[in-house]
Amino acid sequence: MFNFLYKAILTSILFVSIVPVVQAKQVLVHLDTETDSAEVARLYQQGQVIKDLSPLPWLVIEISDSDNQTHLRQISRLPFYTDVRGYFVSATPNDELYTQQWHLDEIGVPTYWETTQGAGVTIALLDSGVDPNHPDLKDNILFSQGYDFGDDDAEPYDANGHGTAMAGLMVAQCNNRIGSCGVAPQTKVIPYKLNQADGGSFSSTTLAAAILAAADSDARIISMSVMLEESAPWVEDALRYAFNKNKILVAAAGNEDLSTVAFPASLPFVVSVGAYTKSHERFGSYGNDLMITAPGTSLWTTQPGTGYVNFYIGTSPAAAIVSASFALLAANNPEKSATELIVQLMQASQDINAIGWDEEAGFGQLHLPTTPSAGNYLAFLPLTQTSYRPNDYLNIDLLLTGLIGQSADLYLRVNLPIAEQRFTLYERFDAEPVLEATPFNDTLQSPFPFTGDIQLSLFGMNGLIIQGALPVGLTEGIYEIDAMLAQNTTQLAYQRQIIWISAD
């Protein structure tokens, strides 16, 4: 059986169904009193001097080598060098469309690029193929490693445009003076083509075969801007095979504005991605299985040939952006497992609606991790791990500080998967969990007067999270604990802890 794949209407909308060069950095170099004018002239001729701060003895020099430390060592050997001092200035990429790529700032990409741009990570793109000769993609596409499952040949060229667009959002090269920047411009992509020629359909067995190939490849992430009209056990089995091989699975939730997430994004071990607009309005499908939302409109990206477009909208480009965000995380944390990286990204997501997970935005809107700010009154003490299995020891501690002399209520909310449904409980001190929000200190005094810092060990919640070893038989997926401090109706602070619990 064949299923509707995708169709782009060039005027405004995309229906999704199945479906550098390095960014330059600048370093300040101090000139000593015996400056070698010939060396300075050479830097000018090579275009490395970005700014001369004369009459001050400082030059701003651009570093475009992927190995910044090598460049710094070379600069340190110059006769006029005295001290770099680690002063880096983030350079705005010179790509023509960069200033129109609102989603990059929205999800915190420029700041994260100071750490990595995704080098050393590969994404398997299951879509309509890719144009490997596009000037913004050609160095990041592992074309010979891909396959055309639709036409059963080894040349997954894109005659449709959709796959090339998704690849551009993920890995378009940055700071090369043309086009746009991908979220992870040093990451590589292996293209697996699903449809025949330029058609808009594919079979579920073709999807399963592509998933198996991606699972056996070097790809760390499998990106699927795809959706099937109904679930297929063989596709689920293929995805479980890939998940068991430590692959991060990402799929689009669907553009139909339905209150149910489409298959295969609906599977609990697949990161299901919804979309939102530039004005932060939800776009496309949502519901119980939604995990995260990401930018999905007004996104400049690549097209077959040499062109660029911004008409692809919805959960398809949102899934591509999330996939590339995982590439950045994986490059920065190569030792972390797939589930640990999933938890890390969900933990960093921006909660925008009611506290914690909700069916409109999942765990929140995509944002790359940043250093947590201090002075929030609440803090979950660091866990030794974020991914757990039965018989692993788990204890979650909450620290309340800086509240001496204040009175407030503490609310604890536990969101968990039960029989493939998400379920919320509210915990009360020394009492059974309830379904409606009540203060944790309800049985003590409300509001509670704080006379000092408090550390709470959170366990025994409905017998699901217990002090000691985790029991066998818990539903696999993400478990979330939210903590909120409030004075009357005013929220003082909010924190959450997300973990992954495996079934075995």
C-alpha positions as CSV (number, residue, x, y, z in Angstrom):
1,M,0.0,0.0,0.0
2,F,1.3,3.4,-0.9
3,N,0.8,6.5,1.3
4,F,0.7,10.2,0.5
5,L,4.2,11.6,0.9
6,Y,4.3,15.3,0.6
7,K,3.3,18.0,-1.9
8,A,4.6,21.5,-2.0
9,I,2.2,24.3,-3.2
10,L,4.7,27.0,-4.2
11,T,2.4,29.8,-3.2
12,S,2.3,29.2,0.5
13,I,2.0,25.8,2.0
14,L,3.6,22.3,2.4
15,F,1.6,19.3,3.4
16,V,3.8,16.7,5.0
17,S,2.6,13.2,5.2
18,I,5.1,10.5,5.4
19,V,6.4,11.3,4.8
20,P,32.7,25.8,7.2
21,V,33.7,26.1,6.0
22,V,33.4,27.0,9.7
23,Q,31.7,30.1,11.1
24,A,34.6,32.4,11.6
25,K,35.6,33.6,15.1
26,Q,37.6,36.7,15.8
27,V,40.4,37.1,18.3
28,L,41.9,40.2,19.7
29,V,45.7,40.3,19.5
30,H,47.8,42.9,21.3
31,L,50.8,44.3,19.4
32,D,54.1,44.8,21.3
33,T,56.5,47.6,20.9
34,E,58.6,45.7,18.4
35,T,55.8,45.0,15.9
36,D,57.0,43.4,12.6
37,S,55.3,45.5,9.9
38,A,55.9,42.8,7.3
39,E,53.9,40.2,9.4
40,V,51.1,42.7,9.9
41,A,51.0,43.4,6.1
42,R,50.8,39.7,5.4
43,L,47.8,39.4,7.6
44,Y,46.1,42.3,5.8
45,Q,46.9,40.7,2.4
46,Q,45.3,37.4,3.5
47,G,42.2,39.2,4.7
48,Q,42.7,38.1,8.3
49,V,42.7,41.5,9.8
50,I,39.1,42.4,10.4
51,K,39.6,45.6,12.4
52,D,42.6,47.8,13.3
53,L,41.9,49.6,16.5
54,S,44.7,52.2,16.0
55,P,45.9,54.2,17.7
56,L,45.4,51.5,20.3
57,P,47.8,48.6,19.9
58,W,45.1,46.0,19.0
59,L,44.1,44.0,15.9
60,V,41.0,42.0,15.5
61,I,42.0,38.9,13.5
62,E,39.6,36.4,12.0
63,I,40.1,32.7,12.7
64,S,38.3,30.5,10.1
65,D,40.3,27.3,10.7
66,S,38.2,24.4,12.2
67,D,41.0,24.0,14.7
68,N,41.0,27.3,16.6
69,Q,43.7,26.2,19.0
70,T,46.0,25.5,16.0
71,H,45.4,29.0,14.8
72,L,46.0,30.5,18.2
73,R,49.4,28.6,18.4
74,Q,50.3,30.0,15.0
75,I,49.4,33.6,16.1
76,S,51.3,33.2,19.3
77,R,54.5,32.6,17.4
78,L,54.2,35.9,15.5
79,P,56.9,38.5,16.5
80,F,54.3,41.0,17.6
81,Y,52.1,38.7,19.7
82,T,52.0,39.3,23.4
83,D,48.7,38.1,24.8
84,V,45.5,36.7,23.3
85,R,43.7,36.5,26.7
86,G,40.9,34.4,25.2
87,Y,39.0,37.4,24.0
88,F,36.7,36.0,21.3
89,V,34.1,38.0,19.4
90,S,31.3,36.1,17.7
91,A,31.4,37.0,14.0
92,T,28.1,37.4,12.2
93,P,28.0,34.8,9.3
94,N,28.4,36.4,5.9
95,D,25.7,34.2,4.2
96,E,23.3,36.3,2.2
97,L,20.2,35.0,3.9
98,Y,21.5,34.6,7.4
99,T,19.8,37.8,8.8
100,Q,16.4,36.4,7.6
101,Q,16.9,33.0,9.4
102,W,15.0,34.0,12.5
103,H,14.9,30.4,13.8
104,L,18.6,30.3,14.5
105,D,18.5,33.0,17.2
106,E,15.2,31.7,18.3
107,I,16.6,28.3,19.4
108,G,20.0,29.6,20.6
109,V,22.1,28.3,17.7
110,P,24.7,31.2,17.5
111,T,25.6,30.8,21.2
112,Y,25.9,27.0,20.9
113,W,28.1,27.4,17.8
114,E,30.8,28.8,20.1
115,T,31.1,25.2,21.4
116,T,30.5,23.2,18.3
117,Q,28.9,23.3,14.8
118,G,28.3,19.5,14.7
119,A,31.5,18.2,13.3
120,G,32.0,14.4,13.6
121,V,28.2,13.7,13.6
122,T,26.1,12.2,10.7
123,I,22.4,12.4,10.1
124,A,20.4,9.8,8.1
125,L,17.8,11.8,6.1
126,L,14.8,9.6,5.0
127,D,13.1,11.8,2.4
128,S,13.0,12.5,-1.3
129,G,16.8,12.4,-1.8
130,V,19.2,15.3,-1.9
131,D,20.9,17.3,-4.6
132,P,24.6,16.6,-3.7
133,N,25.9,19.3,-6.1
134,H,24.1,22.3,-4.5
135,P,27.0,24.7,-3.6
136,D,25.7,25.1,0.0
137,L,25.5,21.3,0.5
138,K,28.1,19.6,-1.6
139,D,30.7,19.2,1.1
140,N,28.3,17.9,3.7
141,I,26.4,15.2,1.7
142,L,27.7,11.6,1.9
143,F,25.9,10.8,-1.3
144,S,27.7,7.5,-2.1
145,Q,26.7,6.1,1.3
146,G,23.0,6.7,0.6
147,Y,20.5,4.7,-1.5
148,D,17.4,5.3,-3.6
149,F,14.9,2.8,-2.2
150,G,12.1,4.2,-4.4
151,D,13.9,3.5,-7.6
152,D,16.1,0.7,-6.2
153,D,19.5,2.2,-7.2
154,A,22.5,3.8,-5.5
155,E,21.9,7.4,-6.7
156,P,19.4,9.1,-4.3
157,Y,19.1,12.3,-6.4
158,D,16.2,14.6,-5.4
159,A,13.8,15.4,-8.2
160,N,11.1,16.6,-5.7
161,G,12.9,19.3,-3.7
162,H,11.7,18.4,-0.3
163,G,14.7,16.4,0.8
164,T,17.1,19.0,-0.4
165,A,15.2,21.6,1.6
166,M,15.4,19.5,4.8
167,A,19.1,18.9,4.2
168,G,19.7,22.7,3.9
169,L,17.9,23.4,7.2
170,M,20.2,20.9,8.8
171,V,23.6,21.2,7.2
172,A,23.9,24.1,4.8
173,Q,27.4,25.5,5.0
174,C,27.9,28.6,7.0
175,N,30.1,31.7,6.4
176,N,30.7,30.9,2.7
177,R,29.1,34.1,1.5
178,I,26.2,32.4,-0.2
179,G,22.7,31.4,0.7
180,S,21.7,30.2,4.2
181,C,23.2,28.5,7.3
182,G,22.2,25.1,8.5
183,V,21.6,24.5,12.2
184,A,24.6,22.1,12.2
185,P,26.8,23.3,9.3
186,Q,29.6,20.9,10.0
187,T,27.4,17.8,10.3
188,K,27.2,15.3,7.4
189,V,24.0,13.8,5.9
190,I,23.4,10.4,4.3
191,P,20.4,10.6,2.0
192,Y,17.9,7.7,1.8
193,K,15.3,8.3,-1.0
194,L,11.8,6.9,-0.4
195,N,9.7,7.9,-3.4
196,Q,10.0,6.9,-7.0
197,A,11.4,9.6,-9.4
198,D,9.8,12.9,-8.4
199,G,6.6,11.2,-7.1
200,G,4.8,11.9,-3.9
201,S,4.3,8.4,-2.5
202,F,6.1,5.5,-1.1
203,S,5.3,2.2,0.5
204,S,5.6,1.5,4.3
205,T,7.9,-1.5,3.5
206,T,10.2,0.9,1.6
207,L,10.3,3.1,4.8
208,A,11.1,0.1,6.9
209,A,13.9,-0.9,4.6
210,A,15.4,2.6,4.7
211,I,15.2,2.7,8.5
212,L,17.1,-0.6,8.7
213,A,19.8,0.8,6.3
214,A,20.1,3.9,8.4
215,A,20.2,1.9,11.6
216,D,23.2,-0.1,10.2
217,S,25.0,3.1,9.0
218,D,27.3,5.5,10.9
219,A,24.5,7.9,11.4
220,R,23.8,9.1,14.9
221,I,20.4,10.5,14.1
222,I,17.6,9.3,11.8
223,S,15.5,12.2,10.6
224,M,12.0,11.5,9.1
225,S,9.8,14.3,7.9
226,V,7.3,11.5,7.3
227,M,3.9,10.2,8.3
228,L,1.9,7.2,7.5
229,E,-1.9,7.1,7.3
230,E,-2.0,4.2,9.8
231,S,0.5,2.3,11.9
232,A,2.6,-0.5,10.4
233,P,4.1,-3.1,12.7
234,W,7.0,-3.7,10.4
235,V,7.9,0.0,10.5
236,E,7.7,0.0,14.3
237,D,9.9,-3.1,14.4
238,A,12.5,-1.4,12.2
239,L,12.4,1.7,14.4
240,R,12.8,-0.4,17.5
241,Y,15.8,-2.1,15.9
242,A,17.3,1.4,15.2
243,F,16.5,2.6,18.7
244,N,18.2,-0.5,20.2
245,K,21.3,0.5,18.2
246,N,21.4,3.8,20.1
247,K,20.0,5.9,17.2
248,I,18.1,9.1,17.9
249,L,14.8,8.9,16.0
250,V,13.1,12.1,15.0
251,A,9.8,12.4,13.1
252,A,7.2,15.0,12.1
253,A,4.0,15.1,14.0
254,G,1.9,16.0,10.9
255,N,0.3,19.1,9.5
256,E,-3.3,18.2,9.6
257,D,-4.1,20.2,12.8
258,L,-5.4,17.0,14.4
259,S,-5.3,16.3,18.1
260,T,-3.4,13.1,17.5
261,V,0.2,12.7,16.5
262,A,0.8,10.8,13.3
263,F,2.6,7.5,13.0
264,P,5.6,6.9,13.4
265,A,6.1,10.0,15.5
266,S,3.5,8.7,17.9
267,L,5.8,5.9,19.0
268,P,7.1,6.6,22.6
269,F,10.7,6.1,21.6
270,V,10.5,8.5,18.6
271,V,11.0,12.2,19.2
272,S,7.7,13.6,17.8
273,V,8.1,17.2,16.6
274,G,5.3,19.8,16.3
275,A,5.7,23.2,14.8
276,Y,5.1,26.8,15.7
277,T,5.1,30.1,13.7
278,K,7.3,33.2,14.0
279,S,4.6,34.6,16.3
280,H,4.8,31.5,18.5
281,E,1.4,30.1,17.4
282,R,1.1,26.3,17.2
283,F,1.0,24.9,13.6
284,G,-0.1,21.4,12.7
285,S,-0.9,18.3,14.7
286,Y,-0.5,18.0,18.4
287,G,-1.8,15.7,21.2
288,N,-0.8,13.1,23.8
289,D,2.3,11.8,22.0
290,L,3.8,15.2,21.2
291,M,7.3,15.6,22.6
292,I,8.6,19.0,21.4
293,T,7.8,21.9,19.0
294,A,10.2,23.8,16.8
295,P,10.1,26.7,14.2
296,G,8.1,25.7,11.2
297,T,7.5,28.8,9.0
298,S,9.4,31.4,7.1
299,L,12.5,29.2,6.8
300,W,15.0,29.9,4.1
301,T,16.7,26.7,2.8
302,T,18.2,25.0,-0.3
303,Q,16.5,23.7,-3.5
304,P,17.9,21.4,-6.2
305,G,20.3,23.4,-8.4
306,T,21.6,26.5,-6.8
307,G,18.4,28.1,-5.5
308,Y,16.8,28.9,-2.2
309,V,13.2,29.0,-1.0
310,N,11.2,29.7,2.1
311,F,7.8,28.1,1.3
312,Y,8.2,24.8,3.2
313,I,6.2,25.1,6.4
314,G,5.0,22.8,9.2
315,T,6.3,19.9,11.2
316,S,8.5,18.7,8.3
317,P,11.1,21.5,8.6
318,A,10.6,21.6,12.3
319,A,11.7,17.9,12.5
320,A,14.7,18.7,10.4
321,I,15.7,21.6,12.8
322,V,15.3,19.3,15.8
323,S,17.4,16.6,14.1
324,A,20.2,19.1,13.5
325,S,19.9,20.3,17.1
326,F,20.5,16.8,18.2
327,A,23.6,16.7,16.0
328,L,25.0,19.7,17.9
329,L,24.3,18.0,21.2
330,A,25.9,14.7,20.1
331,A,29.0,16.5,18.8
332,N,29.3,18.2,22.2
333,N,28.5,15.1,24.2
334,P,29.8,12.1,22.2
335,E,29.7,9.8,25.2
336,K,26.0,10.3,25.9
337,S,23.5,7.7,24.8
338,A,20.5,8.5,22.6
339,T,18.1,8.6,25.6
340,E,20.4,10.9,27.5
341,L,20.6,13.3,24.6
342,I,16.8,13.2,24.3
343,V,16.4,14.0,28.0
344,Q,19.0,16.8,27.7
345,L,17.1,18.5,24.8
346,M,13.7,18.1,26.5
347,Q,15.1,19.5,29.7
348,A,16.3,22.6,27.9
349,S,13.1,23.2,26.0
350,Q,11.2,26.4,26.8
351,D,8.0,25.8,28.7
352,I,5.4,28.2,27.3
353,N,1.9,27.0,28.4
354,A,0.8,25.4,31.6
355,I,3.6,24.1,33.8
356,G,5.3,21.1,32.4
357,W,4.3,18.8,29.5
358,D,1.1,19.7,27.7
359,E,-0.5,18.4,24.4
360,E,-0.1,21.8,22.6
361,A,3.7,22.0,22.9
362,G,4.9,18.8,24.4
363,F,7.8,19.5,26.8
364,G,8.1,22.9,25.3
365,Q,9.6,24.9,22.4
366,L,13.0,23.9,21.1
367,H,16.0,25.6,22.7
368,L,19.6,24.5,22.9
369,P,21.0,24.0,26.4
370,T,22.4,27.0,28.2
371,T,24.1,27.5,31.6
372,P,21.3,27.6,34.2
373,S,20.9,30.9,36.0
374,A,21.2,31.2,39.7
375,G,18.8,32.7,42.3
376,N,15.7,30.7,41.3
377,Y,15.0,29.5,44.8
378,L,14.5,25.9,43.5
379,A,17.0,23.5,42.2
380,F,17.0,19.7,41.5
381,L,20.3,18.4,42.7
382,P,22.3,16.8,39.8
383,L,21.5,13.1,39.1
384,T,24.3,10.7,38.5
385,Q,22.5,9.8,35.3
386,T,19.4,10.8,33.3
387,S,18.5,7.4,31.7
388,Y,17.5,4.5,34.0
389,R,16.6,0.9,33.7
390,P,14.8,-1.5,36.2
391,N,16.8,-2.1,39.3
392,D,18.8,1.1,38.9
393,Y,18.9,3.2,42.0
394,L,17.0,6.5,41.7
395,N,16.6,9.3,44.2
396,I,15.6,12.8,43.2
397,D,16.4,15.7,45.6
398,L,15.0,19.2,45.5
399,L,16.8,22.1,47.2
400,L,14.9,25.2,48.3
401,T,17.2,28.2,49.1
402,G,17.0,31.9,49.7
403,L,13.5,31.9,51.1
404,I,14.2,32.8,54.7
405,G,11.5,35.2,55.9
406,Q,9.1,34.4,53.1
407,S,5.9,32.2,53.0
408,A,5.0,30.2,50.0
409,D,3.4,27.0,48.8
410,L,5.3,24.3,47.0
411,Y,3.6,22.4,44.2
412,L,5.0,19.1,42.9
413,R,3.6,17.7,39.6
414,V,4.6,14.3,38.2
415,N,4.0,13.6,34.5
416,L,4.5,10.1,33.2
417,P,3.6,7.7,30.4
418,I,1.1,5.0,31.3
419,A,0.0,2.5,28.6
420,E,1.2,4.9,25.9
421,Q,-0.7,7.8,27.4
422,R,0.7,10.7,29.3
423,F,-0.7,11.1,32.8
424,T,-0.3,13.8,35.5
425,L,-0.4,13.5,39.3
426,Y,0.1,16.1,42.0
427,E,2.1,15.1,45.0
428,R,1.3,16.1,48.6
429,F,3.4,15.8,51.7
430,D,2.7,12.6,53.5
431,A,-0.5,11.9,51.5
432,E,-1.7,10.1,48.4
433,P,-1.2,11.8,45.0
434,V,-4.2,13.7,43.7
435,L,-5.3,14.7,40.2
436,E,-5.8,18.4,41.0
437,A,-3.0,20.8,41.9
438,T,-2.7,21.2,45.7
439,P,0.3,22.4,47.7
440,F,2.9,19.8,48.7
441,N,2.7,21.4,52.2
442,D,-1.1,21.2,52.3
443,T,-1.1,18.9,55.3
444,L,1.4,21.2,57.2
445,Q,0.7,24.9,56.9
446,S,-0.3,26.9,53.8
447,P,1.5,29.1,53.0
448,F,4.6,27.6,54.6
449,P,6.9,30.0,56.5
450,F,10.5,29.4,55.5
451,T,13.0,29.7,58.3
452,G,15.9,28.1,56.5
453,D,17.0,26.2,53.4
454,I,15.2,22.8,52.8
455,Q,16.3,19.7,50.9
456,L,13.6,17.3,50.0
457,S,14.1,13.7,48.8
458,L,11.3,13.0,46.3
459,F,10.4,9.4,46.1
460,G,7.4,7.1,46.7
461,M,5.3,9.0,44.2
462,N,2.3,6.7,43.7
463,G,4.8,3.8,43.9
464,L,6.4,4.8,40.6
465,I,9.5,6.5,41.7
466,I,10.8,4.9,44.8
467,Q,13.8,5.1,47.1
468,G,16.0,2.3,46.0
469,A,15.8,0.2,42.8
470,L,13.3,1.0,40.1
471,P,10.8,-1.9,39.7
472,V,10.3,-4.0,36.6
473,G,7.3,-3.2,34.4
474,L,7.3,0.6,34.2
475,T,6.2,2.1,30.9
476,E,9.2,3.2,28.8
477,G,9.5,6.8,28.1
478,I,10.1,10.3,29.6
479,Y,9.1,10.9,33.3
480,E,8.9,14.6,34.4
481,I,8.8,16.1,37.8
482,D,7.9,19.8,38.0
483,A,8.3,22.0,41.1
484,M,6.7,25.4,41.5
485,L,6.8,27.9,44.4
486,A,3.9,30.3,44.6
487,Q,2.6,33.0,46.9
488,N,-1.2,33.1,46.4
489,T,-1.5,33.2,42.6
490,T,2.0,34.6,42.0
491,Q,4.7,32.2,40.8
492,L,8.0,32.7,42.5
493,A,10.0,30.0,40.8
494,Y,9.7,26.9,38.6
495,Q,12.1,24.0,37.9
496,R,11.7,20.6,36.4
497,Q,13.6,17.3,36.2
498,I,13.3,15.0,33.3
499,I,14.5,11.4,33.1
500,W,14.1,8.5,30.8
501,I,13.1,5.1,32.2
502,S,13.6,2.0,29.9
503,A,11.3,-1.0,30.1
504,D,14.2,-3.4,30.5
